[in-house]
Amino acid sequence: MNNALGPRMVHEHKQTLTKVAEEEGLSKLADLHPDGGRLTVAYHIYHQSGFGMRKDVKGVQRLNAEQVVTREPAFAAAHADGIIRGGQFAPMDSYGDCQTFTKALADVCETKYDVQFDYSVNVSKLEVDRSSKMKGVKLTDGQLLTADVYVLAAGADTPNLAITAGVHVPITGMRGYKLIAPAKKPPRSALVVKPYEIYVTPMKSEVRDEVHFAGFGEFAPSWDKEPTPELEDRLGNVLRVVFPNIDEMVDWNKRHVVFGRRPQTPDGEFVIGPTRVSGLYINSGHCSYGFRGAAHSAQLLANGLVNGFESNGVYQRFFTLARFQPLRPQWSQELNNPLNRPDLSELGKDRRGAS
Ligand SMILES: Cc1cc2nc3c(=O)[nH]c(=O)nc-3n(C[C@H](O)[C@H](O)[C@H](O)COP(=O)(O)OP(=O)(O)OC[C@H]3O[C@@H](n4cnc5c(N)ncnc54)[C@H](O)[C@@H]3O)c2cc1C
């Protein structure tokens, strides 16, 4: 996370997502815990005040090993082995079930807002005319779809499609693995275990009662579609070290492992905005924060399309594709000002007529 944007941007991500969920009645269904908190725990030589642990952030509670176990009994066995150094609890952090949320949101979009989704199409190429203007989207069945505005949001595959329009987007797939097991005695909040970078999320919604354990970042080319079996095994082995009592937490024998590709940018920030091809916009590169940042990104994109991307203030400077050009644009003082961020309640409203 870029320090210049830091906790305030995370807060804005959460606020926008929570607002959408509340307005559309999805919070309970998707098991969203806006203030469910996150406990980060340091193992071995990692000291709680050391690298990777947030220091003295307002509202974050520092905990010693005993306090960690009091807050989260799942760490009792590791503490008995003497390997826990301490932790931090961030009550303002949040978690939820992104699959249930996105499916339910798609239903709302179809029924309430008349949005049409077509999950069956496969895009082969973006067609551009001689004046660098979007002509249409070519599908693998040969059809050409045309539109007023084209937004490319294809995750780790974004660069493969963008390059067909002559646009270079520096995103690469960073594969991550997740072990999912039915819950027996799930943790009380989301957990992070350092230095293993294991992210643990209890998921108890109307549709599931599981614990998800995510980890690893493996750079893999887009043609490599198969997961690495050694990493799948390693995730299980690491979890048994981190939680020697994991059989009490989950039904270990019913576990399964899934993998996905995080759309990783070189600086870890999103890409939201126009390209050099007229009519073609990008909303991608969300790295490890695609769920958390989805609603905020969509609103910044909508705001940019309606009011111009400069109206996104400092976010335009951080998220523009132009930041990756060899000769970067000169940023105006306004776009460099970290306080210049659009008010969340104003995002997307048509302000073109306002003085
Ligand atoms: C293990 C793991 C754990 C994670 N944990 C978190 C977390 O805790 N919090 C969080 O916020 N984020 C997390 N992330 C990151 C998050 O999953 C991503 O940032 C997010 O999925 C990116 O969303 P996206 O819509 O941009 O891309 P994707 O979800 O990858 O969607 C892209 C879509 O484009 C489609 N597509 C691509 N090419 C074409 C084509 N040619 N034609 C038609 N369709 C195409 C794909 O089929 C896909 O449906 C995690 C990721 C992983 C792998």
PDBQT file of the ligand as one rigid body, heavy atoms in Angstrom, charges set to zero:
ROOT
HETATM    1  C1  LIG A 401      -5.620 -16.314  -3.038  1.00  0.00    +0.000 C 
HETATM    2  C2  LIG A 401      -6.137 -14.924  -3.223  1.00  0.00    +0.000 A 
HETATM    3  C3  LIG A 401      -6.620 -14.222  -2.127  1.00  0.00    +0.000 A 
HETATM    4  C4  LIG A 401      -7.120 -12.925  -2.280  1.00  0.00    +0.000 A 
HETATM    5  N1  LIG A 401      -7.606 -12.276  -1.170  1.00  0.00    +0.000 NA
HETATM    6  C5  LIG A 401      -8.140 -11.044  -1.322  1.00  0.00    +0.000 A 
HETATM    7  C6  LIG A 401      -8.683 -10.354  -0.188  1.00  0.00    +0.000 A 
HETATM    8  O1  LIG A 401      -8.687 -10.852   0.937  1.00  0.00    +0.000 OA
HETATM    9  N2  LIG A 401      -9.222  -9.122  -0.389  1.00  0.00    +0.000 N 
HETATM   10  C7  LIG A 401      -9.263  -8.525  -1.620  1.00  0.00    +0.000 A 
HETATM   11  O2  LIG A 401      -9.761  -7.404  -1.733  1.00  0.00    +0.000 OA
HETATM   12  N3  LIG A 401      -8.718  -9.152  -2.706  1.00  0.00    +0.000 NA
HETATM   13  C8  LIG A 401      -8.165 -10.385  -2.578  1.00  0.00    +0.000 A 
HETATM   14  N4  LIG A 401      -7.605 -11.020  -3.661  1.00  0.00    +0.000 N 
HETATM   15  C9  LIG A 401      -7.475 -10.270  -4.919  1.00  0.00    +0.000 C 
HETATM   16  C10 LIG A 401      -8.735 -10.266  -5.744  1.00  0.00    +0.000 C 
HETATM   17  O3  LIG A 401      -9.184 -11.591  -5.923  1.00  0.00    +0.000 OA
HETATM   18  C11 LIG A 401      -8.455  -9.602  -7.111  1.00  0.00    +0.000 C 
HETATM   19  O4  LIG A 401      -7.888  -8.333  -6.910  1.00  0.00    +0.000 OA
HETATM   20  C12 LIG A 401      -9.752  -9.458  -7.893  1.00  0.00    +0.000 C 
HETATM   21  O5  LIG A 401     -10.306 -10.717  -8.171  1.00  0.00    +0.000 OA
HETATM   22  C13 LIG A 401      -9.533  -8.722  -9.221  1.00  0.00    +0.000 C 
HETATM   23  O6  LIG A 401     -10.793  -8.559  -9.815  1.00  0.00    +0.000 OA
HETATM   24  P1  LIG A 401     -10.961  -8.311 -11.370  1.00  0.00    +0.000 P 
HETATM   25  O7  LIG A 401     -12.432  -8.276 -11.622  1.00  0.00    +0.000 OA
HETATM   26  O8  LIG A 401     -10.143  -7.136 -11.793  1.00  0.00    +0.000 OA
HETATM   27  O9  LIG A 401     -10.303  -9.572 -12.073  1.00  0.00    +0.000 OA
HETATM   28  P2  LIG A 401     -10.837 -11.084 -12.101  1.00  0.00    +0.000 P 
HETATM   29  O10 LIG A 401     -11.574 -11.394 -10.836  1.00  0.00    +0.000 OA
HETATM   30  O11 LIG A 401      -9.669 -11.919 -12.476  1.00  0.00    +0.000 OA
HETATM   31  O12 LIG A 401     -11.915 -11.047 -13.274  1.00  0.00    +0.000 OA
HETATM   32  C14 LIG A 401     -11.513 -10.861 -14.619  1.00  0.00    +0.000 C 
HETATM   33  C15 LIG A 401     -12.584 -11.455 -15.505  1.00  0.00    +0.000 C 
HETATM   34  O13 LIG A 401     -12.265 -11.161 -16.880  1.00  0.00    +0.000 OA
HETATM   35  C16 LIG A 401     -12.589 -12.302 -17.636  1.00  0.00    +0.000 C 
HETATM   36  N5  LIG A 401     -11.809 -12.311 -18.886  1.00  0.00    +0.000 N 
HETATM   37  C17 LIG A 401     -10.461 -12.271 -19.032  1.00  0.00    +0.000 A 
HETATM   38  N6  LIG A 401     -10.128 -12.320 -20.355  1.00  0.00    +0.000 NA
HETATM   39  C18 LIG A 401     -11.298 -12.384 -21.037  1.00  0.00    +0.000 A 
HETATM   40  C19 LIG A 401     -11.612 -12.471 -22.434  1.00  0.00    +0.000 A 
HETATM   41  N7  LIG A 401     -10.672 -12.495 -23.380  1.00  0.00    +0.000 N 
HETATM   42  N8  LIG A 401     -12.924 -12.528 -22.812  1.00  0.00    +0.000 NA
HETATM   43  C20 LIG A 401     -13.912 -12.522 -21.868  1.00  0.00    +0.000 A 
HETATM   44  N9  LIG A 401     -13.664 -12.440 -20.527  1.00  0.00    +0.000 NA
HETATM   45  C21 LIG A 401     -12.371 -12.383 -20.121  1.00  0.00    +0.000 A 
HETATM   46  C22 LIG A 401     -12.186 -13.478 -16.737  1.00  0.00    +0.000 C 
HETATM   47  O14 LIG A 401     -12.854 -14.662 -17.160  1.00  0.00    +0.000 OA
HETATM   48  C23 LIG A 401     -12.666 -12.981 -15.387  1.00  0.00    +0.000 C 
HETATM   49  O15 LIG A 401     -14.002 -13.346 -15.152  1.00  0.00    +0.000 OA
HETATM   50  C24 LIG A 401      -7.114 -12.319  -3.553  1.00  0.00    +0.000 A 
HETATM   51  C25 LIG A 401      -6.631 -13.015  -4.670  1.00  0.00    +0.000 A 
HETATM   52  C26 LIG A 401      -6.146 -14.303  -4.503  1.00  0.00    +0.000 A 
HETATM   53  C27 LIG A 401      -5.637 -15.050  -5.718  1.00  0.00    +0.000 C 
ENDROOT
TORSDOF 0
